[in-house]
Amino acid sequence: MSRITCKTCRRLGESLCGRAKCAYIKRPYAPGKLDSDRKHRSSVSEYGEQLRAKQKMRITYGLMEKQFASYVKLATAKHETTEGAVSSGLKLAQILESRLDNMVYRAGFANTRALARQLVSHGHILVNGRRINVASHKLRVSDTIAIREGSKGLKVFSGIQDKLTAQNPSYLVAVDPKSLSATVKALAREIEPNFDTQKVLEYYSR
């Protein structure tokens, strides 16, 4: 999956690329003519809203269409937990958040999911002591991720201990700055408010 471009951020109406100088911050409108310059302002259809919601979620997690669609299919299958039924929207969030590249990002080992995916694919990350280079690898509660010993001296990890000490990581993961490791504490308990999973599911139910 290629890096998220600022043009994509502008088209979807939100800064998703993680860049401090994202073009959307200065130009928070879609590429092309401004609505005020158009002779006929186009209203977004229901399908258009569903498509935008799907693209926003898919691109945020850096997934290709086929892979994202398979996650939605898995999320909408019947599933139960010890607490009872889990909504399809929450199940989708749990699937996406449990990916290895996402947890590397949540732990603070990378400042974007794109960089986290690169770190994983280049073999810099260990899962329970084993090198895993598959970004989609599914993590479970109590799994441990860590930066490989031979990779700690790389420039990309320069000053990372100080950054990890200063930050407040996600409730999903507990970070140990000294060992540059993190333990998965929980599955996602909520859907991030900037995602409309209902519209995402409606898109694929057509």
C-alpha angles and dihedrals in degrees: 000000000000123000118276110261125217088239088062090050091053092047092051094043099240140077104255102152096079094230118140089219097045110163090230090068091062097032108032095181137081121278116267129034120358116248088244089060095049119097091216119029110218119223118216113248124224089256089050091054091049091049092049092049090050094047092047093054095040095049094044090060092041098239134152117237096253093052094045091049090052090053090052090050090051092047094052094051116100111280136168135188131195087265093053136258119000118213116245090239093055091044089055090051090050092051093050095043093049093061113115095236091052093050091049086055093045091050090056097244088124131024094220135032089237091060091044090054090051092050090052095046091050092055099248095128130075125202113202088341096309125108110244120186099179111103093200093055107136116236125205132205111286093023113135126220123192142170109257113254093236091052099051093090094057119117092241089066096045111137092359095135091061091047093050091048092052099045132082106227126209120281085245095073140034113215129207106199094190096058094030090233137122137198125217106241103179149351117257109287096188143025116249109254093233091065124077101204091173090064090044091055091044090054092057095041093064 
